[in-house]
Each structure stands twice: as C-alpha cells, then as structure tokens.
C-alpha cells in the first residue's frame, strides 16, 4: 500500500513539474514573440522616418538645382 501511494505521489509530482515547465515555456514563447514584433515595428518606423526625412531633404535640393539650372541658362 505504501509503495503504491508513493508511486501515485511521484507521478503527481512529475505531472505538476511537467505542467509548470509547459506553462513557463508558453510564457517564454509569448515574450519572445512580443519582443520580435516590437523590434520589427521599431525597425519599420525608423526606416519610414529616415525615408521621409531623406525625401524632405532631397526634394528641395532637386528643386534648387532645377532653379539654379534654369537661371544658368
């Protein structure tokens, strides 16, 4: 009887450990996915900001060069 009880207790402990491990793994996966999504969003925003900044920087330069070219003619 005692051996049977210890076997049941050991099995229950193993099940609890496995359940905790699965829960921790699920939390880790969720955290990793969230971090990856945040990093991708930040990279996209930075690239868009740089592109917009460069477009605002180069459009006036092109217009100035066109005006200078017309004046030279």
MIMAR-61669 format. One record per residue: residue number from 1; residue in one letter; chain; z, x, y of N, C-alpha, C, O in turn. Coordinates in nm, 3 decimals. Layout:
! residues N
+-----+--------+--------+---------+---------+---------+---------+---------+---------+---------+---------+---------+---------+---------+---------+
| num | residu | chaine |     n.w |     n.u |     n.v |    ca.w |    ca.u |    ca.v |     c.w |     c.u |     c.v |     o.w |     o.u |     o.v |
+-----+--------+--------+---------+---------+---------+---------+---------+---------+---------+---------+---------+---------+---------+---------+
| NUM |      A |      A |       Z |       X |       Y |       Z |       X |       Y |       Z |       X |       Y |       Z |       X |       Y |
...
+-----+--------+--------+---------+---------+---------+---------+---------+---------+---------+---------+---------+---------+---------+---------+
//
This chain:
! residues 73
+-----+--------+--------+---------+---------+---------+---------+---------+---------+---------+---------+---------+---------+---------+---------+
| num | residu | chaine |     n.w |     n.u |     n.v |    ca.w |    ca.u |    ca.v |     c.w |     c.u |     c.v |     o.w |     o.u |     o.v |
+-----+--------+--------+---------+---------+---------+---------+---------+---------+---------+---------+---------+---------+---------+---------+
|   1 |      X |      A |   0.000 |   0.083 |  -0.120 |   0.000 |   0.000 |   0.000 |   0.000 |   0.087 |   0.125 |  -0.074 |   0.061 |   0.220 |
|   2 |      X |      A |   0.083 |   0.190 |   0.124 |   0.094 |   0.278 |   0.239 |  -0.039 |   0.352 |   0.263 |  -0.081 |   0.367 |   0.377 |
|   3 |      X |      A |  -0.103 |   0.398 |   0.155 |  -0.231 |   0.469 |   0.167 |  -0.337 |   0.376 |   0.222 |  -0.417 |   0.416 |   0.307 |
|   4 |      X |      A |  -0.340 |   0.252 |   0.176 |  -0.437 |   0.155 |   0.224 |  -0.416 |   0.129 |   0.373 |  -0.513 |   0.122 |   0.450 |
|   5 |      X |      A |  -0.290 |   0.116 |   0.414 |  -0.259 |   0.090 |   0.555 |  -0.303 |   0.208 |   0.642 |  -0.359 |   0.189 |   0.749 |
|   6 |      X |      A |  -0.277 |   0.329 |   0.596 |  -0.315 |   0.446 |   0.676 |  -0.467 |   0.457 |   0.685 |  -0.520 |   0.501 |   0.787 |
|   7 |      X |      A |  -0.537 |   0.417 |   0.578 |  -0.684 |   0.419 |   0.582 |  -0.735 |   0.319 |   0.686 |  -0.827 |   0.350 |   0.761 |
|   8 |      X |      A |  -0.676 |   0.200 |   0.689 |  -0.716 |   0.098 |   0.786 |  -0.687 |   0.147 |   0.928 |  -0.769 |   0.130 |   1.018 |
|   9 |      X |      A |  -0.569 |   0.207 |   0.948 |  -0.533 |   0.258 |   1.081 |  -0.630 |   0.370 |   1.122 |  -0.674 |   0.374 |   1.237 |
|  10 |      X |      A |  -0.662 |   0.458 |   1.030 |  -0.754 |   0.568 |   1.061 |  -0.892 |   0.512 |   1.097 |  -0.956 |   0.561 |   1.191 |
|  11 |      X |      A |  -0.937 |   0.412 |   1.024 |  -1.067 |   0.352 |   1.053 |  -1.065 |   0.285 |   1.191 |  -1.162 |   0.293 |   1.266 |
|  12 |      X |      A |  -0.955 |   0.219 |   1.222 |  -0.944 |   0.154 |   1.352 |  -0.944 |   0.257 |   1.465 |  -1.008 |   0.237 |   1.568 |
|  13 |      X |      A |  -0.874 |   0.368 |   1.444 |  -0.870 |   0.475 |   1.545 |  -1.010 |   0.533 |   1.565 |  -1.052 |   0.557 |   1.678 |
|  14 |      X |      A |  -1.081 |   0.554 |   1.456 |  -1.217 |   0.608 |   1.465 |  -1.307 |   0.510 |   1.541 |  -1.387 |   0.551 |   1.624 |
|  15 |      X |      A |  -1.293 |   0.379 |   1.512 |  -1.373 |   0.279 |   1.582 |  -1.343 |   0.279 |   1.732 |  -1.434 |   0.268 |   1.814 |
|  16 |      X |      A |  -1.216 |   0.291 |   1.767 |  -1.178 |   0.294 |   1.908 |  -1.236 |   0.418 |   1.976 |  -1.286 |   0.410 |   2.088 |
|  17 |      X |      A |  -1.228 |   0.532 |   1.908 |  -1.283 |   0.655 |   1.965 |  -1.434 |   0.642 |   1.985 |  -1.487 |   0.683 |   2.088 |
|  18 |      X |      A |  -1.503 |   0.584 |   1.886 |  -1.648 |   0.565 |   1.899 |  -1.679 |   0.469 |   2.013 |  -1.773 |   0.493 |   2.090 |
|  19 |      X |      A |  -1.601 |   0.362 |   2.027 |  -1.624 |   0.267 |   2.136 |  -1.603 |   0.334 |   2.271 |  -1.681 |   0.311 |   2.364 |
|  20 |      X |      A |  -1.499 |   0.416 |   2.283 |  -1.474 |   0.487 |   2.409 |  -1.588 |   0.585 |   2.438 |  -1.633 |   0.596 |   2.552 |
|  21 |      X |      A |  -1.634 |   0.655 |   2.335 |  -1.744 |   0.750 |   2.353 |  -1.871 |   0.679 |   2.398 |  -1.942 |   0.728 |   2.486 |
|  22 |      X |      A |  -1.901 |   0.562 |   2.339 |  -2.020 |   0.486 |   2.378 |  -2.005 |   0.438 |   2.522 |  -2.102 |   0.442 |   2.598 |
|  23 |      X |      A |  -1.887 |   0.392 |   2.560 |  -1.865 |   0.346 |   2.697 |  -1.882 |   0.460 |   2.797 |  -1.945 |   0.444 |   2.901 |
|  24 |      X |      A |  -1.826 |   0.576 |   2.764 |  -1.841 |   0.693 |   2.852 |  -1.987 |   0.734 |   2.862 |  -2.034 |   0.768 |   2.971 |
|  25 |      X |      A |  -2.058 |   0.733 |   2.751 |  -2.200 |   0.769 |   2.753 |  -2.279 |   0.670 |   2.838 |  -2.369 |   0.710 |   2.912 |
|  26 |      X |      A |  -2.247 |   0.541 |   2.828 |  -2.316 |   0.441 |   2.910 |  -2.290 |   0.465 |   3.058 |  -2.382 |   0.455 |   3.140 |
|  27 |      X |      A |  -2.166 |   0.496 |   3.093 |  -2.133 |   0.523 |   3.234 |  -2.207 |   0.647 |   3.282 |  -2.258 |   0.648 |   3.394 |
|  28 |      X |      A |  -2.212 |   0.750 |   3.200 |  -2.283 |   0.873 |   3.238 |  -2.431 |   0.844 |   3.260 |  -2.490 |   0.893 |   3.356 |
|  29 |      X |      A |  -2.492 |   0.765 |   3.170 |  -2.634 |   0.732 |   3.185 |  -2.657 |   0.655 |   3.314 |  -2.752 |   0.683 |   3.387 |
|  30 |      X |      A |  -2.570 |   0.558 |   3.344 |  -2.585 |   0.480 |   3.467 |  -2.571 |   0.571 |   3.589 |  -2.650 |   0.559 |   3.683 |
|  31 |      X |      A |  -2.474 |   0.659 |   3.588 |  -2.454 |   0.751 |   3.702 |  -2.576 |   0.841 |   3.719 |  -2.621 |   0.863 |   3.832 |
|  32 |      X |      A |  -2.630 |   0.894 |   3.610 |  -2.747 |   0.982 |   3.618 |  -2.867 |   0.905 |   3.673 |  -2.940 |   0.957 |   3.757 |
|  33 |      X |      A |  -2.888 |   0.781 |   3.626 |  -3.000 |   0.701 |   3.676 |  -2.983 |   0.674 |   3.825 |  -3.080 |   0.685 |   3.900 |
|  34 |      X |      A |  -2.863 |   0.640 |   3.868 |  -2.839 |   0.614 |   4.010 |  -2.865 |   0.739 |   4.093 |  -2.928 |   0.731 |   4.198 |
|  35 |      X |      A |  -2.818 |   0.854 |   4.047 |  -2.839 |   0.979 |   4.120 |  -2.988 |   1.010 |   4.130 |  -3.036 |   1.051 |   4.236 |
|  36 |      X |      A |  -3.061 |   0.992 |   4.020 |  -3.205 |   1.020 |   4.021 |  -3.276 |   0.926 |   4.119 |  -3.362 |   0.970 |   4.194 |
|  37 |      X |      A |  -3.240 |   0.798 |   4.118 |  -3.302 |   0.702 |   4.210 |  -3.272 |   0.740 |   4.354 |  -3.361 |   0.736 |   4.439 |
|  38 |      X |      A |  -3.148 |   0.777 |   4.383 |  -3.111 |   0.815 |   4.520 |  -3.189 |   0.940 |   4.563 |  -3.239 |   0.945 |   4.675 |
|  39 |      X |      A |  -3.200 |   1.037 |   4.476 |  -3.274 |   1.160 |   4.510 |  -3.421 |   1.128 |   4.535 |  -3.480 |   1.180 |   4.630 |
|  40 |      X |      A |  -3.481 |   1.043 |   4.451 |  -3.622 |   1.007 |   4.471 |  -3.641 |   0.935 |   4.604 |  -3.736 |   0.963 |   4.677 |
|  41 |      X |      A |  -3.551 |   0.842 |   4.635 |  -3.561 |   0.769 |   4.762 |  -3.548 |   0.864 |   4.880 |  -3.624 |   0.855 |   4.976 |
|  42 |      X |      A |  -3.452 |   0.955 |   4.873 |  -3.432 |   1.051 |   4.983 |  -3.556 |   1.138 |   4.999 |  -3.600 |   1.162 |   5.112 |
|  43 |      X |      A |  -3.614 |   1.186 |   4.889 |  -3.734 |   1.271 |   4.897 |  -3.850 |   1.192 |   4.959 |  -3.921 |   1.244 |   5.044 |
|  44 |      X |      A |  -3.868 |   1.067 |   4.915 |  -3.977 |   0.985 |   4.970 |  -3.957 |   0.963 |   5.120 |  -4.051 |   0.975 |   5.197 |
|  45 |      X |      A |  -3.833 |   0.932 |   5.160 |  -3.806 |   0.908 |   5.302 |  -3.832 |   1.035 |   5.383 |  -3.892 |   1.028 |   5.490 |
|  46 |      X |      A |  -3.789 |   1.149 |   5.333 |  -3.811 |   1.275 |   5.406 |  -3.960 |   1.304 |   5.416 |  -4.007 |   1.345 |   5.522 |
|  47 |      X |      A |  -4.035 |   1.284 |   5.308 |  -4.179 |   1.311 |   5.312 |  -4.247 |   1.218 |   5.412 |  -4.333 |   1.261 |   5.488 |
|  48 |      X |      A |  -4.208 |   1.090 |   5.412 |  -4.268 |   0.995 |   5.507 |  -4.232 |   1.034 |   5.650 |  -4.318 |   1.032 |   5.738 |
|  49 |      X |      A |  -4.106 |   1.071 |   5.673 |  -4.065 |   1.112 |   5.807 |  -4.144 |   1.234 |   5.853 |  -4.190 |   1.239 |   5.967 |
|  50 |      X |      A |  -4.160 |   1.333 |   5.767 |  -4.235 |   1.453 |   5.803 |  -4.381 |   1.417 |   5.831 |  -4.441 |   1.468 |   5.925 |
|  51 |      X |      A |  -4.437 |   1.330 |   5.748 |  -4.577 |   1.291 |   5.770 |  -4.593 |   1.218 |   5.902 |  -4.689 |   1.244 |   5.976 |
|  52 |      X |      A |  -4.502 |   1.128 |   5.933 |  -4.509 |   1.055 |   6.060 |  -4.492 |   1.152 |   6.177 |  -4.564 |   1.144 |   6.276 |
|  53 |      X |      A |  -4.396 |   1.243 |   6.165 |  -4.374 |   1.341 |   6.271 |  -4.499 |   1.427 |   6.294 |  -4.540 |   1.450 |   6.407 |
|  54 |      X |      A |  -4.558 |   1.473 |   6.184 |  -4.676 |   1.558 |   6.196 |  -4.794 |   1.479 |   6.253 |  -4.873 |   1.532 |   6.331 |
|  55 |      X |      A |  -4.805 |   1.351 |   6.214 |  -4.916 |   1.272 |   6.269 |  -4.898 |   1.253 |   6.419 |  -4.994 |   1.262 |   6.495 |
|  56 |      X |      A |  -4.773 |   1.227 |   6.462 |  -4.748 |   1.213 |   6.605 |  -4.769 |   1.347 |   6.677 |  -4.804 |   1.349 |   6.795 |
|  57 |      X |      A |  -4.747 |   1.457 |   6.606 |  -4.764 |   1.588 |   6.667 |  -4.913 |   1.623 |   6.680 |  -4.955 |   1.680 |   6.780 |
|  58 |      X |      A |  -4.991 |   1.589 |   6.576 |  -5.131 |   1.634 |   6.574 |  -5.224 |   1.540 |   6.649 |  -5.326 |   1.586 |   6.702 |
|  59 |      X |      A |  -5.193 |   1.410 |   6.656 |  -5.283 |   1.317 |   6.726 |  -5.295 |   1.355 |   6.874 |  -5.407 |   1.362 |   6.924 |
|  60 |      X |      A |  -5.185 |   1.379 |   6.946 |  -5.201 |   1.422 |   7.087 |  -5.274 |   1.555 |   7.099 |  -5.348 |   1.577 |   7.194 |
|  61 |      X |      A |  -5.251 |   1.645 |   7.004 |  -5.321 |   1.774 |   7.010 |  -5.471 |   1.753 |   6.996 |  -5.550 |   1.817 |   7.066 |
|  62 |      X |      A |  -5.512 |   1.664 |   6.905 |  -5.655 |   1.637 |   6.889 |  -5.712 |   1.573 |   7.015 |  -5.822 |   1.608 |   7.059 |
|  63 |      X |      A |  -5.638 |   1.479 |   7.073 |  -5.685 |   1.415 |   7.196 |  -5.695 |   1.517 |   7.309 |  -5.790 |   1.514 |   7.387 |
|  64 |      X |      A |  -5.597 |   1.605 |   7.320 |  -5.600 |   1.708 |   7.424 |  -5.721 |   1.800 |   7.404 |  -5.789 |   1.835 |   7.501 |
|  65 |      X |      A |  -5.747 |   1.838 |   7.280 |  -5.862 |   1.927 |   7.256 |  -5.992 |   1.855 |   7.287 |  -6.087 |   1.917 |   7.335 |
|  66 |      X |      A |  -5.998 |   1.723 |   7.258 |  -6.119 |   1.647 |   7.292 |  -6.137 |   1.642 |   7.443 |  -6.248 |   1.660 |   7.494 |
|  67 |      X |      A |  -6.028 |   1.616 |   7.515 |  -6.035 |   1.610 |   7.662 |  -6.074 |   1.745 |   7.718 |  -6.157 |   1.755 |   7.809 |
|  68 |      X |      A |  -6.014 |   1.851 |   7.663 |  -6.046 |   1.987 |   7.712 |  -6.193 |   2.018 |   7.681 |  -6.262 |   2.078 |   7.763 |
|  69 |      X |      A |  -6.240 |   1.975 |   7.563 |  -6.380 |   1.998 |   7.527 |  -6.475 |   1.924 |   7.620 |  -6.578 |   1.978 |   7.658 |
|  70 |      X |      A |  -6.440 |   1.801 |   7.658 |  -6.526 |   1.723 |   7.748 |  -6.526 |   1.786 |   7.888 |  -6.630 |   1.791 |   7.954 |
|  71 |      X |      A |  -6.410 |   1.835 |   7.931 |  -6.403 |   1.898 |   8.064 |  -6.485 |   2.027 |   8.066 |  -6.546 |   2.061 |   8.167 |
|  72 |      X |      A |  -6.485 |   2.097 |   7.953 |  -6.561 |   2.223 |   7.948 |  -6.710 |   2.196 |   7.956 |  -6.785 |   2.277 |   8.010 |
|  73 |      X |      A |  -6.752 |   2.083 |   7.903 |  -6.896 |   2.051 |   7.910 |  -6.930 |   2.011 |   8.052 |  -7.046 |   1.979 |   8.081 |
+-----+--------+--------+---------+---------+---------+---------+---------+---------+---------+---------+---------+---------+---------+---------+
//
